């Protein structure tokens, strides 16, 4: 039995955040219902094709966006039920991304009852002045209410997104956000350093905002790592922290270079050594567009790049098992300068970036791979 990951992209949001480059737009209610219907049929046909070709199931389902919660509980329930029609394993991790704004107990109960067992809430910051700059519709109190409501319904696996390097952010304000997360008892936090993506409001108007400089953002990253680990929320990937047993199983598939199927406009897939994706075009997807070929994937370089995002790093035994050879000598040779300067740790298991190395991961990986 081959277990893959399944990703569904929901391209709707109430409004576009100034930092966001994901494919999303504000849709009408009828568009959301129509999209749910088309996506449901695509799920069923894809499952049928996969299971006719090979014995295959999904042990993770991730519904992301956009903002999936704007579909409403009934539409989300229909999508989960379609995936669950003999395709999801009994122990599947099922995650739904939600914006805390306007969510009530009935919403969370409907998700819980249909099998969703993990909720991802977009916090970004617990400081209301920062949240307003980030275009967040809810305030700190509404986020707290959403978390506690989800917990009341029965969700014990909740993750909060935090953003570093946002306008006006300081070490003190970040500490307030981290303390807020810890106080709510959530077992997972994803913390991303803001990157100014082209075609976003922040990119086009960056001179109008007071962004922390790179040095301060790096200091805040280290501050965050230490604060969370002191609370038992341990770093397991560059931007992800969890209590033991609450690591994101779906995202670990990406970082371990395992297989997954993505459905919806802009969704990417990796199956049988091939990569493909749907265009960022809602109408094309609704009209039955087929995925675009993106070549082959999963070679050593890609595998190493993804695994080195993890605290566990690149493991000799796993490389040997997958590729039939050890980590190449030239990788060790190119890593030496980074090992000597504390950016990479070398041990009997292989190579791993240190926390200092994570801050320079893009340039380091480019150099050694």
VEXLUMZA-674368 format. One record per residue (C-alpha): residue number from 0; residue in three letters; x, y, z. Coordinates in Angstrom, 3 decimals, decimal comma. Layout:
BEGIN
- NUM;ALA;X;Y;Z
...
END
This chain:
BEGIN
- 0;UNK;0,000;0,000;0,000
- 1;UNK;1,346;3,405;-1,022
- 2;UNK;0,290;6,320;1,196
- 3;UNK;0,372;9,785;-0,359
- 4;UNK;-0,637;13,263;0,747
- 5;UNK;-3,692;15,043;-0,681
- 6;UNK;-3,878;18,843;-0,983
- 7;UNK;-6,982;20,855;-1,952
- 8;UNK;-6,580;24,517;-2,867
- 9;UNK;-9,452;26,871;-2,009
- 10;UNK;-8,872;30,110;-3,964
- 11;UNK;-11,244;32,384;-2,025
- 12;UNK;-10,571;35,074;0,587
- 13;UNK;-12,699;37,811;2,109
- 14;UNK;-9,951;40,268;1,197
- 15;UNK;-6,363;40,190;-0,046
- 16;UNK;-3,707;40,643;2,633
- 17;UNK;-0,906;43,054;1,668
- 18;UNK;1,819;40,384;1,925
- 19;UNK;0,029;37,504;0,186
- 20;UNK;1,110;36,067;-3,169
- 21;UNK;-0,962;32,875;-3,011
- 22;UNK;-3,609;32,425;-5,691
- 23;UNK;-6,800;33,807;-4,176
- 24;UNK;-9,582;36,281;-4,807
- 25;UNK;-12,869;37,417;-3,295
- 26;UNK;-15,543;35,165;-4,770
- 27;UNK;-19,318;35,243;-4,744
- 28;UNK;-21,334;32,689;-2,776
- 29;UNK;-22,533;30,949;-5,927
- 30;UNK;-18,932;30,640;-7,149
- 31;UNK;-17,958;28,951;-3,887
- 32;UNK;-20,800;26,453;-4,194
- 33;UNK;-19,985;25,777;-7,859
- 34;UNK;-16,302;25,364;-7,084
- 35;UNK;-17,080;22,896;-4,302
- 36;UNK;-19,145;20,837;-6,727
- 37;UNK;-16,461;20,843;-9,455
- 38;UNK;-13,649;20,122;-6,975
- 39;UNK;-15,659;17,286;-5,432
- 40;UNK;-16,047;15,631;-8,837
- 41;UNK;-12,338;16,134;-9,521
- 42;UNK;-11,518;14,465;-6,191
- 43;UNK;-13,683;11,444;-6,976
- 44;UNK;-12,347;11,036;-10,514
- 45;UNK;-8,731;11,433;-9,360
- 46;UNK;-9,210;8,854;-6,610
- 47;UNK;-10,731;6,437;-9,115
- 48;UNK;-7,796;6,894;-11,505
- 49;UNK;-5,184;6,516;-8,766
- 50;UNK;-6,717;3,378;-7,322
- 51;UNK;-7,111;1,778;-10,729
- 52;UNK;-3,414;2,304;-11,442
- 53;UNK;-1,990;1,269;-8,069
- 54;UNK;-2,983;0,326;-4,542
- 55;UNK;-2,952;3,817;-3,089
- 56;UNK;-4,480;5,779;-0,224
- 57;UNK;-3,889;9,171;1,406
- 58;UNK;-2,851;9,392;5,043
- 59;UNK;-2,860;13,197;5,086
- 60;UNK;-5,368;15,705;3,717
- 61;UNK;-4,600;19,429;3,779
- 62;UNK;-7,218;21,976;2,710
- 63;UNK;-5,410;25,286;2,171
- 64;UNK;-5,799;28,534;0,295
- 65;UNK;-6,788;31,243;0,143
- 66;UNK;-9,055;30,876;3,123
- 67;UNK;-10,894;27,539;3,120
- 68;UNK;-13,162;28,563;6,009
- 69;UNK;-14,951;31,066;3,741
- 70;UNK;-16,475;28,091;1,903
- 71;UNK;-18,598;27,414;4,973
- 72;UNK;-18,889;24,240;6,995
- 73;UNK;-21,280;22,442;4,632
- 74;UNK;-19,046;22,819;1,574
- 75;UNK;-15,959;21,781;3,532
- 76;UNK;-17,842;18,769;4,867
- 77;UNK;-18,744;17,752;1,292
- 78;UNK;-15,081;17,924;0,252
- 79;UNK;-13,837;15,917;3,231
- 80;UNK;-16,531;13,288;2,686
- 81;UNK;-15,521;12,974;-0,976
- 82;UNK;-11,896;12,391;0,033
- 83;UNK;-13,001;9,967;2,721
- 84;UNK;-14,895;7,680;0,351
- 85;UNK;-12,485;4,811;0,829
- 86;UNK;-9,384;6,874;0,033
- 87;UNK;-8,260;8,289;3,378
- 88;UNK;-6,631;5,934;5,859
- 89;UNK;-8,302;5,485;9,245
- 90;UNK;-5,538;7,455;10,949
- 91;UNK;-5,319;10,243;8,351
- 92;UNK;-4,298;13,715;9,487
- 93;UNK;-6,965;16,103;8,133
- 94;UNK;-6,121;19,822;8,307
- 95;UNK;-8,269;22,834;7,387
- 96;UNK;-6,859;26,374;7,257
- 97;UNK;-9,159;28,969;8,814
- 98;UNK;-9,267;32,710;9,304
- 99;UNK;-10,362;33,303;12,927
- 100;UNK;-12,813;35,997;11,812
- 101;UNK;-16,473;35,093;12,302
- 102;UNK;-16,069;31,410;13,238
- 103;UNK;-18,545;29,952;15,744
- 104;UNK;-19,019;26,701;17,620
- 105;UNK;-21,341;25,245;14,979
- 106;UNK;-18,627;25,699;12,322
- 107;UNK;-15,963;23,878;14,316
- 108;UNK;-18,378;21,147;15,414
- 109;UNK;-19,365;20,421;11,799
- 110;UNK;-15,695;20,034;10,845
- 111;UNK;-14,941;17,874;13,869
- 112;UNK;-17,926;15,622;13,217
- 113;UNK;-16,910;14,937;9,601
- 114;UNK;-13,411;13,848;10,605
- 115;UNK;-11,239;16,972;10,504
- 116;UNK;-8,680;16,607;13,301
- 117;UNK;-6,302;19,535;12,790
- 118;UNK;-7,037;23,271;12,517
- 119;UNK;-4,605;25,889;11,181
- 120;UNK;-5,456;29,450;12,226
- 121;UNK;-3,882;32,536;10,674
- 122;UNK;-2,690;34,622;13,609
- 123;UNK;0,402;36,376;12,140
- 124;UNK;0,537;38,694;15,167
- 125;UNK;-1,267;39,056;18,503
- 126;UNK;-0,637;42,823;18,475
- 127;UNK;-3,728;44,504;17,070
- 128;UNK;-1,843;47,436;15,544
- 129;UNK;0,364;44,981;13,614
- 130;UNK;-2,667;42,917;12,661
- 131;UNK;-4,326;45,960;11,109
- 132;UNK;-1,233;46,692;8,999
- 133;UNK;-1,290;43,036;7,902
- 134;UNK;-4,905;43,336;6,785
- 135;UNK;-6,249;40,882;9,360
- 136;UNK;-9,983;41,248;9,936
- 137;UNK;-10,120;39,865;13,475
- 138;UNK;-8,537;41,257;16,613
- 139;UNK;-6,595;39,444;19,327
- 140;UNK;-9,717;38,672;21,343
- 141;UNK;-11,447;37,086;18,353
- 142;UNK;-8,428;34,863;17,713
- 143;UNK;-8,449;33,744;21,335
- 144;UNK;-12,181;33,042;21,127
- 145;UNK;-11,717;30,968;17,945
- 146;UNK;-8,960;28,862;19,524
- 147;UNK;-10,925;28,234;22,699
- 148;UNK;-14,082;27,407;20,745
- 149;UNK;-12,210;24,866;18,629
- 150;UNK;-10,693;23,359;21,772
- 151;UNK;-14,127;23,174;23,418
- 152;UNK;-15,487;21,224;20,440
- 153;UNK;-12,652;18,697;20,774
- 154;UNK;-9,727;19,898;18,636
- 155;UNK;-6,462;19,337;20,459
- 156;UNK;-4,276;19,710;17,353
- 157;UNK;-4,292;23,422;16,506
- 158;UNK;-1,517;25,377;14,838
- 159;UNK;-1,089;29,149;14,728
- 160;UNK;0,763;31,031;11,985
- 161;UNK;3,146;33,759;13,165
- 162;UNK;5,016;36,211;10,945
- 163;UNK;8,420;37,793;11,624
- 164;UNK;9,677;41,037;10,125
- 165;UNK;6,293;42,724;9,768
- 166;UNK;6,016;46,539;9,815
- 167;UNK;6,518;48,115;13,253
- 168;UNK;7,394;44,772;14,875
- 169;UNK;9,914;44,791;17,721
- 170;UNK;11,434;42,134;19,925
- 171;UNK;8,999;43,195;22,648
- 172;UNK;5,931;42,960;20,429
- 173;UNK;7,058;39,569;19,092
- 174;UNK;7,453;38,338;22,669
- 175;UNK;3,860;39,386;23,290
- 176;UNK;2,714;37,329;20,301
- 177;UNK;4,705;34,271;21,402
- 178;UNK;3,422;34,562;24,983
- 179;UNK;-0,120;34,735;23,579
- 180;UNK;0,409;31,524;21,582
- 181;UNK;1,846;29,691;24,569
- 182;UNK;-0,978;30,863;26,838
- 183;UNK;-3,564;29,283;24,534
- 184;UNK;-1,952;25,864;24,821
- 185;UNK;-1,654;25,194;21,080
- 186;UNK;0,827;22,388;20,280
- 187;UNK;2,134;23,715;16,945
- 188;UNK;3,356;27,070;15,627
- 189;UNK;4,472;27,956;12,111
- 190;UNK;6,630;31,082;12,069
- 191;UNK;7,633;32,646;8,777
- 192;UNK;9,955;35,535;8,032
- 193;UNK;8,136;38,016;5,801
- 194;UNK;9,331;37,986;2,216
- 195;UNK;8,263;40,838;-0,052
- 196;UNK;6,755;39,043;-3,026
- 197;UNK;6,309;40,837;-6,323
- 198;UNK;2,773;41,961;-7,161
- 199;UNK;1,833;42,293;-3,484
- 200;UNK;0,824;45,564;-1,842
- 201;UNK;3,815;45,479;0,504
- 202;UNK;6,248;45,011;-2,389
- 203;UNK;4,772;47,858;-4,411
- 204;UNK;4,598;50,217;-1,407
- 205;UNK;7,533;49,058;0,685
- 206;UNK;8,913;52,580;1,147
- 207;UNK;5,745;53,539;3,021
- 208;UNK;6,279;50,972;5,797
- 209;UNK;8,759;50,633;8,648
- 210;UNK;10,032;47,064;8,212
- 211;UNK;12,578;45,701;10,721
- 212;UNK;15,999;45,364;9,119
- 213;UNK;17,583;41,972;8,414
- 214;UNK;19,670;41,958;11,589
- 215;UNK;16,686;42,651;13,822
- 216;UNK;14,594;40,052;12,022
- 217;UNK;17,387;37,506;12,521
- 218;UNK;17,538;38,375;16,229
- 219;UNK;13,776;37,930;16,474
- 220;UNK;14,039;34,530;14,779
- 221;UNK;16,552;33,348;17,379
- 222;UNK;14,425;34,881;20,141
- 223;UNK;11,404;32,959;18,863
- 224;UNK;13,288;29,648;18,703
- 225;UNK;14,542;29,994;22,276
- 226;UNK;11,192;31,167;23,667
- 227;UNK;9,223;28,305;22,145
- 228;UNK;11,737;25,617;23,026
- 229;UNK;11,801;26,838;26,626
- 230;UNK;8,079;26,039;26,605
- 231;UNK;8,570;22,557;25,129
- 232;UNK;7,517;23,572;21,607
- 233;UNK;10,509;22,241;19,720
- 234;UNK;11,810;23,315;16,325
- 235;UNK;11,654;20,519;13,746
- 236;UNK;11,920;22,559;10,523
- 237;UNK;13,198;26,016;9,619
- 238;UNK;9,815;27,633;10,255
- 239;UNK;7,914;25,026;12,271
- 240;UNK;7,725;24,145;15,958
- 241;UNK;5,677;21,510;17,749
- 242;UNK;5,192;19,602;20,927
- 243;UNK;6,226;15,957;20,559
- 244;UNK;3,763;14,074;18,372
- 245;UNK;2,144;17,185;16,877
- 246;UNK;4,510;17,764;13,939
- 247;UNK;2,608;18,382;10,684
- 248;UNK;2,523;14,990;8,983
- 249;UNK;1,364;16,539;5,706
- 250;UNK;4,138;19,114;5,491
- 251;UNK;6,694;16,484;6,459
- 252;UNK;5,751;14,728;3,215
- 253;UNK;6,983;17,773;1,287
- 254;UNK;10,231;18,006;3,235
- 255;UNK;10,898;14,276;2,959
- 256;UNK;10,266;14,504;-0,794
- 257;UNK;7,359;12,050;-0,595
- 258;UNK;4,415;11,848;-2,998
- 259;UNK;1,309;14,017;-2,946
- 260;UNK;-1,588;14,993;-5,189
- 261;UNK;-2,747;18,620;-5,389
- 262;UNK;-6,146;19,629;-6,781
- 263;UNK;-7,393;23,135;-7,552
- 264;UNK;-5,997;26,159;-9,399
- 265;UNK;-2,266;26,639;-8,566
- 266;UNK;-2,068;23,263;-6,762
- 267;UNK;1,099;21,207;-7,353
- 268;UNK;1,603;17,435;-7,373
- 269;UNK;4,472;14,961;-7,198
- 270;UNK;3,580;11,397;-8,206
- 271;UNK;5,625;8,556;-9,683
- 272;UNK;8,676;10,794;-10,044
- 273;UNK;6,783;13,434;-12,037
- 274;UNK;5,760;16,939;-11,053
- 275;UNK;2,727;18,748;-12,464
- 276;UNK;0,434;21,593;-11,476
- 277;UNK;-2,772;23,422;-12,310
- 278;UNK;-2,521;26,934;-13,717
- 279;UNK;-3,424;29,910;-11,526
- 280;UNK;-6,695;30,255;-13,417
- 281;UNK;-10,050;29,673;-11,703
- 282;UNK;-12,112;29,628;-14,891
- 283;UNK;-9,754;27,203;-16,599
- 284;UNK;-10,002;24,771;-13,689
- 285;UNK;-13,792;25,089;-13,621
- 286;UNK;-13,866;24,271;-17,337
- 287;UNK;-11,878;21,065;-16,945
- 288;UNK;-8,298;22,180;-17,597
- 289;UNK;-5,716;19,433;-17,244
- 290;UNK;-2,536;19,765;-15,169
- 291;UNK;0,624;21,227;-16,696
- 292;UNK;3,701;18,989;-16,849
- 293;UNK;6,535;20,277;-14,657
- 294;UNK;9,159;17,667;-15,435
- 295;UNK;10,731;15,035;-13,216
- 296;UNK;11,412;15,415;-9,520
- 297;UNK;12,894;13,645;-6,560
- 298;UNK;16,558;13,506;-7,569
- 299;UNK;19,270;13,680;-4,920
- 300;UNK;19,746;17,454;-5,123
- 301;UNK;16,056;18,157;-4,576
- 302;UNK;15,802;15,525;-1,856
- 303;UNK;18,815;16,969;-0,042
- 304;UNK;17,570;20,550;-0,318
- 305;UNK;14,213;19,616;1,222
- 306;UNK;15,624;17,396;3,967
- 307;UNK;18,133;20,041;5,018
- 308;UNK;15,200;22,281;5,921
- 309;UNK;14,590;19,855;8,787
- 310;UNK;16,375;19,866;12,136
- 311;UNK;17,103;16,149;11,581
- 312;UNK;18,929;17,058;8,375
- 313;UNK;20,231;14,793;5,634
- 314;UNK;20,588;11,230;6,858
- 315;UNK;23,205;8,854;5,388
- 316;UNK;21,095;5,702;5,858
- 317;UNK;18,010;7,244;4,276
- 318;UNK;20,031;8,539;1,320
- 319;UNK;21,530;5,078;0,822
- 320;UNK;18,119;3,415;1,052
- 321;UNK;16,532;5,802;-1,463
- 322;UNK;19,332;6,336;-3,992
- 323;UNK;21,652;3,381;-3,514
- 324;UNK;24,633;5,610;-2,644
- 325;UNK;25,912;7,664;0,277
- 326;UNK;25,892;11,439;0,537
- 327;UNK;28,417;12,404;-2,187
- 328;UNK;31,902;13,348;-1,032
- 329;UNK;31,694;16,679;-2,852
- 330;UNK;28,745;17,687;-0,670
- 331;UNK;30,869;17,080;2,436
- 332;UNK;33,790;18,940;0,849
- 333;UNK;31,651;21,971;-0,016
- 334;UNK;30,132;21,869;3,476
- 335;UNK;33,471;22,065;5,272
- 336;UNK;33,680;25,859;5,410
- 337;UNK;30,151;26,002;6,824
- 338;UNK;30,931;23,245;9,335
- 339;UNK;34,023;25,110;10,504
- 340;UNK;32,031;28,309;10,989
- 341;UNK;29,085;26,757;12,830
- 342;UNK;26,457;26,820;10,081
- 343;UNK;26,345;23,060;9,460
- 344;UNK;26,658;20,188;11,920
- 345;UNK;28,337;17,004;10,729
- 346;UNK;27,888;13,786;12,699
- 347;UNK;27,760;10,033;12,152
- 348;UNK;24,227;10,339;10,731
- 349;UNK;25,037;12,918;8,047
- 350;UNK;24,612;16,692;7,797
- 351;UNK;22,226;19,181;9,389
- 352;UNK;21,969;22,957;9,366
- 353;UNK;22,390;24,631;12,733
- 354;UNK;20,011;27,364;13,854
- 355;UNK;22,518;29,941;12,602
- 356;UNK;22,618;28,010;9,348
- 357;UNK;18,846;28,155;8,983
- 358;UNK;19,092;31,937;8,787
- 359;UNK;21,274;31,605;5,687
- 360;UNK;19,769;28,384;4,324
- 361;UNK;19,097;29,560;0,777
- 362;UNK;22,678;30,642;0,082
- 363;UNK;24,194;27,668;1,942
- 364;UNK;22,089;25,114;0,058
- 365;UNK;22,958;26,807;-3,235
- 366;UNK;26,664;26,545;-2,410
- 367;UNK;26,801;22,926;-1,250
- 368;UNK;24,280;21,466;-3,720
END
